[in-house]
């Protein structure tokens, strides 16, 4: 079973991965509607991340940040995946894959969650809903 701090830490890392993924593809999007969708998703991840930090600060917890090497690796992988062809479709596919991984992680966390803190559980559910929304939002761009 996972503790509140472990759940919040995982949630924080998921939001940071989402932000990195979006920032890696944002400038590559050709369709203005896709660009708007990515901007909106980035703002939502930022908001959820800030809330996670606020909860941690209120409890006196220090949560580990994502390894900086992950950003460099994500940028390199993104460049490779976007080579040639329909960039918007590739971006949408990559975003759907990333959000699907986030959904899986969120569901696993919720199933392994003991001694539930109402605020952390609410934020976890908010992230899960947002990731599902993000998937639906990207489908038209495939």
Helices and strands as residue ranges (DSSP letters): H 4-25, G 26-28, H 32-59, H 68-81, H 87-111, H 118-139
